[in-house]
Amino acid sequence: MSGNIYIYILVMAGVTYLIRMLPLTLITRKIQSTFIKSFLYYVPYVTLSVMTFPAILRETSTPWSGLAGFVTALLLSYKGKGLIFVSLCSCAVVFLLELVLVA
């Protein structure tokens, strides 16, 4: 990677600025399409999921314990349990499976 690092930083800053400013300047009226509204509503959730799910499987000694913790969290949250309870139970499942599978 040869070249001036400041040029790279300037190009990255310009691209980031354009990506954030173009929608604000080009879209002047309210969005009426329910499809686009729905799409834009779910973008943050999908982005967070895409960043989090691989880390769940990769950060444990075996992917099976991460998957078991993930399934535990899904089931408990689906049943309406609180965030602290879901987190503690998922961590406990991962911990116990790590003890069994790695030992």
N, C-alpha and C positions, 0 to 999 in steps of 0.2 A: 504494500500500500504506500506508494510514493506520491508525493505531492504536498501541497500546503494544507495542513489540518484546518486552518481557518476557512478555507474555501468549502470544505466538506461541512463544517458547522454552519456556515452561512446558507448553503443549499438546503440542508436539513431544516433550518429555521424557516426559510422561505416556503418550503413545501408544507411544513406544519401550519404555518400561518395561513396559507392559501386554503388548505383543507378546512380550517375552522372558519375562515372569513367568507369564503364564496357562498355557502348556503345562506349566511346572514344578509349578504348583499343581493343575491340573485332571487331569492324567494321573498317577495314583498307582501304577498297576500296570505291569508290564513289557509292552511292545508285542509281541504274538504274531504279528500279520499280517505275512507275508513281503512283501506288496505295499507296505505302509507302511514297513517297514524298508528295502526297496530304494529307495523314493522318497526317504526321508530321507538315505540314504547318498549318493545322487547329487546332492542339492541344492547342496552347495558347488562341485562340479565344473561343473555347469550354470551357476551364477551367475558363476563365474570366466570361463567360455567366453563368456557373453553380454556380459560387460564387456570382454573382450580382443579378440574378433574384429572388431568395428567399428573399433577403434583400429588394428588391423593394416592395414586397407584405407585408413583416413583419413589416417594419418600419413606416407604417402609422397607423392611428387609425382603419381604415377599409381596408381590402384587395381590395375593389372595387375602392377606390381612387388611390391606388398604381397601380392597373391594368389599370385604365383610363390614368394615367400619362405615363405608359409604352406604351400603344397603341398610345397615342399622339406622343411620341418620335419616335416610329416606323414609323408612317405615315409621320411625318415631315422629318425624315432622309431619308426615301424612296424617297421623293420629292426633295431631294438634298439640303435641308436647312442647314445652318451652325450649328456648335456645340453649340455656345452660344445661338442662337435663339431656338434651340431644347430644350436645358436645361431650359431656362427661361419659355418657353411655357409649358413644362411638369410640372415644379414646380408650375406654375400658375394654371394649371388644378387640380393638387393634392390639392393645397391650397383652391381653391374654392369648390371642392367637400368635403373637410374636414369641411369647414364652413357649408355646407348644410347638410351633413350626420350626423355629430356629434352634431350639435346644435339642 
